[in-house]
Amino acid sequence: METNDSILKEIKKYSAHIDRFRARANTHGIWLFIATLGCWGVTVPSIRILAFVMLFFLFLIL
């Protein structure tokens, strides 16, 4: 049976993990927004669609 100290230690580790995840998600969200604005700036529709598809796969992988 785990002691209270080990449970508290695991909770603190998990809390730190959540904080790191939120910081990374915020950074990725900013870059996704900027990249989407860049795709909207393309005037040729076929190239714009290609840019959105490439952007989608880029952020799907990362």
N, C-alpha and C positions, 0 to 999 in steps of 0.2 A: 504494500500500500504506500502510495506516495505521501510525503510529508507536505505540510502547508508551504514550506520554503521552496520546495522544488516546483510546486504548482505555481507559486508567485513568480518564480524565475521564468518558467515557460510562458506565463502571461506577459511578462515584460519583454521577452524575446519576440513574441507574436505582435505585441504593440509596436515595437521598433520596425518589424517587417511591414506592418500596415502603413506606418509613416513613410518608409522608403518607397513603397508602392504608390502612394498618393503623390509623392514628389515626382516620381518618374511619369506617372499618368498625366500630371499637369504639364510637364515638359513636352511629352509627346502630343498632347492636345494643342499646345501652342504651335508646334511645327506643322501639325496637320492642318490647322487653320491657315497658316501662312502659305503652305503648299497648295491648298484649295483655292486661295485667292490668286495664286500664280496661274493655276489652270483656267480660272475664269478670264484671265487677261489674254488668253489665246483667242484670236479672232476667227481662225479657220475651224469650222465645226468638227471635221474629221480628226484634226490634230488635237482639238480640245478633248474629244472622247478618248483618244489614245492616251493623252496626259492623265485623265481621270482614272483610266484603267491601270496605268503604270503606278499612279499614286496609291490606288487601292491595294495592289499587290505589294508595294513597298511597305505600307503600314500593316498589312496582313502578316508579312514575314517578320517584321521588327516587333 
